[in-house]
Amino acid sequence: MCRHLAYVGPPIALADPLWHAPHALVHQARTPKHQLSGPDNPHGYGVAWYLPGSAIPHRYRTEVPMWEDEAFGETILHVRTPAFVGAARLASPGAPIEAEGNAPFVSGAWSFSLNGFVADFVEGARDALRATITPARLAGIEGHADTEVLFAMVLDRMDAGATPRDALSDTIAATEAVSGGRLNLILHDGATSVATAVGNSLFAKPGWVASEPLDDDPAWSAVPDRTLVTCATGAAPRMESLP
């Protein structure tokens, strides 16, 4: 089912939310508390992080389980970032186990993640959704993941002038018109993160959205189902209902 999180705010040590927090992403990957399907997330993970002065994120992805990948954690011990997206993967049924299938997916300044799945993706929803994507964005799809198809749909909508909020909302509506699933999305550009709660767990506090709280901070609040959350530096999460 996957677990993911995003942050925007004053620079923090990237390793802290990934490995060092009481319920860091590595713990959410191996021993999730709110996951609705599957006992863990063993099919790799990915991180996209932004550095001050650069709009394009750095990215790391691997098919190695997060709790077995010590080398990356050591290489980022001194990295501080004002924004990032991280995701640990439980692959959807029928999807190959490969780094290219792992979120975050990136395009320009944008990074994107899905915590969930598109129902019946392999059985027919994939072709139906791909048929709605412009040739230019379709050509950019490299792997076999439902997440990458949803990202192309979101990018198409923003190419046409939609706001990130409207692009996510419309992509969810278009997906549900074809199939359905659990559609917790994160879209991030290094300055703002926009996330949805549709069928899966999501929590928020200033600067943060996450599948599960990283600690016992009472500022974390559960995001109601069918809600869109916008986080920006120095602001409380803004929530609004999805159709």
C-alpha positions as CSV (number, residue, x, y, z in Angstrom):
1,M,0.0,0.0,0.0
2,C,3.0,2.3,0.5
3,R,3.8,5.0,3.0
4,H,4.9,8.5,2.1
5,L,5.6,12.0,3.5
6,A,6.5,15.5,2.5
7,Y,7.9,18.5,4.2
8,V,8.4,22.2,3.4
9,G,9.8,24.8,5.8
10,P,13.1,25.8,7.4
11,P,16.0,23.5,6.5
12,I,16.1,20.3,8.5
13,A,18.4,17.2,8.5
14,L,17.1,15.0,5.8
15,A,18.1,11.8,7.7
16,D,15.9,12.7,10.7
17,P,12.4,12.0,9.2
18,L,13.8,9.2,7.1
19,W,15.7,7.2,9.8
20,H,16.0,9.0,13.1
21,A,12.5,10.1,14.2
22,P,10.6,7.8,16.6
23,H,8.3,6.6,13.7
24,A,10.5,7.7,10.8
25,L,9.8,6.5,7.3
26,V,12.0,3.5,7.7
27,H,9.8,2.3,10.6
28,Q,6.6,3.1,8.6
29,A,8.0,1.0,5.8
30,R,8.7,-2.0,8.1
31,T,6.1,-1.7,10.8
32,P,3.3,0.6,9.7
33,K,0.6,1.5,12.2
34,H,-2.1,2.7,9.9
35,Q,-1.6,0.6,6.7
36,L,-4.8,-0.9,5.3
37,S,-3.2,-3.5,3.0
38,G,0.0,-5.6,3.6
39,P,2.1,-5.9,6.7
40,D,5.1,-3.9,5.4
41,N,6.6,-2.1,2.4
42,P,9.5,-4.2,1.2
43,H,9.8,-3.2,-2.5
44,G,12.2,-0.3,-2.1
45,Y,11.8,3.4,-1.6
46,G,12.7,6.8,-2.9
47,V,13.5,10.4,-1.9
48,A,13.4,13.6,-3.8
49,W,14.9,16.6,-1.9
50,Y,15.5,20.2,-2.7
51,L,18.5,22.3,-1.8
52,P,18.4,26.1,-1.2
53,G,18.9,28.0,-4.4
54,S,17.9,25.1,-6.7
55,A,14.4,24.5,-8.1
56,I,15.3,21.0,-9.4
57,P,15.2,18.2,-6.8
58,H,17.9,15.6,-6.3
59,R,16.5,12.1,-6.3
60,Y,17.4,8.6,-5.0
61,R,15.4,5.4,-5.7
62,T,16.1,1.7,-5.1
63,E,14.3,-1.6,-5.0
64,V,16.1,-2.5,-1.8
65,P,13.9,-2.5,1.3
66,M,14.5,0.7,3.2
67,W,15.6,-1.0,6.4
68,E,18.3,-2.9,4.5
69,D,19.8,0.2,2.7
70,E,22.3,1.7,5.1
71,A,24.6,3.2,2.5
72,F,22.2,6.0,1.4
73,G,21.5,7.0,5.0
74,E,25.2,7.5,5.6
75,T,25.7,9.6,2.5
76,I,23.0,12.1,3.5
77,L,24.0,12.5,7.2
78,H,25.0,16.1,6.6
79,V,22.3,17.1,4.1
80,R,19.9,19.8,5.2
81,T,16.8,20.5,3.1
82,P,13.9,22.9,3.1
83,A,11.7,20.5,1.2
84,F,11.5,16.8,0.3
85,V,9.2,13.9,-0.6
86,G,9.9,10.4,0.6
87,A,8.0,7.1,-0.2
88,A,8.4,3.5,0.8
89,R,6.7,1.0,-1.6
90,L,4.5,-2.0,-1.5
91,A,4.1,-2.7,-5.2
92,S,0.6,-3.0,-6.6
93,P,-0.5,-6.5,-7.8
94,G,1.1,-7.3,-11.2
95,A,3.7,-4.5,-11.0
96,P,7.4,-5.4,-11.5
97,I,9.7,-4.8,-8.6
98,E,12.1,-2.2,-10.0
99,A,13.5,1.2,-8.9
100,E,11.9,2.8,-11.9
101,G,8.5,2.0,-10.4
102,N,9.2,3.8,-7.1
103,A,8.0,7.2,-6.1
104,P,8.9,10.0,-6.0
105,F,8.6,10.6,-9.8
106,V,10.0,13.9,-10.9
107,S,9.6,16.3,-13.8
108,G,11.3,19.7,-13.7
109,A,10.6,21.2,-10.3
110,W,7.8,18.8,-9.5
111,S,8.0,15.6,-7.5
112,F,5.0,13.2,-7.0
113,S,4.0,10.2,-5.0
114,L,1.0,7.9,-4.6
115,N,0.1,6.1,-1.4
116,G,-2.4,3.6,-2.7
117,F,-3.2,2.0,-6.0
118,V,-5.4,2.3,-9.1
119,A,-7.9,-0.5,-9.0
120,D,-7.8,-3.0,-12.0
121,F,-4.8,-1.1,-13.3
122,V,-3.2,-4.0,-15.2
123,E,-6.6,-5.5,-16.2
124,G,-7.7,-2.4,-18.2
125,A,-7.6,0.8,-16.2
126,R,-4.0,1.4,-17.3
127,D,-4.9,1.5,-21.0
128,A,-8.0,3.6,-20.4
129,L,-6.1,6.2,-18.4
130,R,-3.1,6.3,-20.8
131,A,-5.5,7.0,-23.6
132,T,-6.3,10.3,-21.9
133,I,-2.7,11.5,-21.8
134,T,-1.1,13.8,-24.4
135,P,1.5,12.2,-26.6
136,A,4.3,14.4,-25.1
137,R,3.5,13.4,-21.6
138,L,2.9,9.8,-22.6
139,A,6.4,9.6,-24.2
140,G,7.9,10.6,-20.8
141,I,6.5,7.5,-19.0
142,E,9.4,5.2,-18.4
143,G,8.1,2.4,-16.3
144,H,5.0,0.3,-15.5
145,A,3.7,2.0,-12.3
146,D,0.2,3.4,-11.8
147,T,1.8,6.3,-10.0
148,E,3.7,7.4,-13.1
149,V,0.5,7.4,-15.2
150,L,-1.3,9.5,-12.6
151,F,1.7,11.9,-12.6
152,A,1.5,12.3,-16.3
153,M,-2.2,13.1,-16.0
154,V,-1.5,15.7,-13.3
155,L,1.2,17.3,-15.5
156,D,-1.0,17.4,-18.5
157,R,-3.6,19.4,-16.5
158,M,-1.0,21.8,-15.2
159,D,0.4,22.2,-18.7
160,A,-3.1,23.4,-19.7
161,G,-3.1,26.0,-16.9
162,A,-4.7,24.1,-14.0
163,T,-3.5,24.9,-10.5
164,P,-1.8,22.0,-8.5
165,R,-5.0,21.8,-6.4
166,D,-7.2,21.5,-9.5
167,A,-4.9,19.2,-11.3
168,L,-4.9,16.7,-8.4
169,S,-8.7,17.0,-7.9
170,D,-9.4,16.5,-11.6
171,T,-7.0,13.6,-11.9
172,I,-8.8,11.8,-9.1
173,A,-12.1,12.4,-10.7
174,A,-10.9,11.1,-14.1
175,T,-9.4,8.0,-12.4
176,E,-12.5,7.3,-10.5
177,A,-14.6,7.6,-13.6
178,V,-12.6,4.8,-15.1
179,S,-11.9,2.6,-12.1
180,G,-11.1,3.7,-8.5
181,G,-8.7,2.7,-5.8
182,R,-6.9,4.4,-2.9
183,L,-5.6,7.7,-4.2
184,N,-3.5,9.5,-1.7
185,L,-1.4,11.8,-3.8
186,I,1.5,14.2,-3.0
187,L,2.6,16.9,-5.5
188,H,5.5,19.1,-4.4
189,D,7.6,21.8,-6.1
190,G,10.0,22.7,-3.3
191,A,7.9,25.6,-2.0
192,T,4.5,24.1,-1.6
193,S,3.2,20.5,-1.1
194,V,-0.4,19.6,-2.1
195,A,-1.7,16.2,-0.9
196,T,-5.0,14.2,-1.0
197,A,-6.5,11.7,1.4
198,V,-8.7,9.4,-0.7
199,G,-9.1,5.9,0.9
200,N,-5.9,5.9,2.9
201,S,-4.4,7.3,6.0
202,L,-3.0,10.8,6.0
203,F,-1.9,13.1,8.9
204,A,-0.8,16.8,8.8
205,K,0.8,19.5,10.9
206,P,2.5,22.8,9.9
207,G,4.9,22.0,7.1
208,W,4.2,18.3,7.0
209,V,1.9,15.7,5.5
210,A,2.5,12.0,6.1
211,S,0.8,8.6,5.9
212,E,1.6,8.3,9.7
213,P,2.8,10.7,12.3
214,L,6.6,10.7,12.8
215,D,6.3,11.1,16.5
216,D,3.9,11.9,19.4
217,D,3.7,15.7,18.7
218,P,0.1,16.7,19.4
219,A,0.2,19.0,16.4
220,W,-0.4,16.1,14.1
221,S,-4.0,15.7,13.1
222,A,-5.8,13.0,11.0
223,V,-6.9,14.3,7.7
224,P,-10.5,13.3,6.9
225,D,-11.1,11.1,3.9
226,R,-11.7,13.0,0.6
227,T,-9.7,16.0,1.7
228,L,-7.1,18.0,-0.1
229,V,-4.3,19.6,2.0
230,T,-2.0,22.4,1.0
231,C,1.2,23.1,3.0
232,A,3.5,26.1,2.6
233,T,6.4,27.4,4.7
234,G,5.2,29.1,7.9
235,A,1.5,28.3,7.4
236,A,-0.9,25.9,9.0
237,P,-2.1,23.1,6.6
238,R,-5.0,24.3,4.6
239,M,-7.7,21.7,4.1
240,E,-10.6,21.5,1.7
241,S,-13.1,18.8,0.8
242,L,-12.8,16.9,-2.5
243,P,-15.9,16.1,-4.6
